[in-house]
Amino acid sequence: MQKLLQVDFSFEGPFGKEMATMLTELAQSINNEPGMIWKIWTENEAKQLGGGIYLFADEQSAQAYLEMHTARLKKMGISDVRGVIFDMNKTLSHINHAPLIES
């Protein structure tokens, strides 16, 4: 069953185009993570937050990615990583045009 992963953490930037330029290679590598279907990158410069919303094929893939990503962020000096794996209500999500993949 597909799982949604929400991750956020304190992030001092860069944001916007500068962030996109700096992290393009990382973004491309994420496409190769086992079970990853898509990611929406999130940022809030005013609150100094970064993160993402991911759709994974299953809970095992989402959990493995969360553990790997948390370790990667800690190596970058980010220690307050929050990650939550969610089930989705596909019926209601489809009403609101969620970009879900049928499985």
Secondary structure, 3 states (H helix, E strand, C coil): CCEEEEEEEECCCCCHHHHHHHHHHHHHHHCCCCCEEEEEEEEECCCCEEEEEEEECCHHHHHHHHHHHHHHHHHCCCCCCEEEEECCCHHHHHHCCCCCCCC
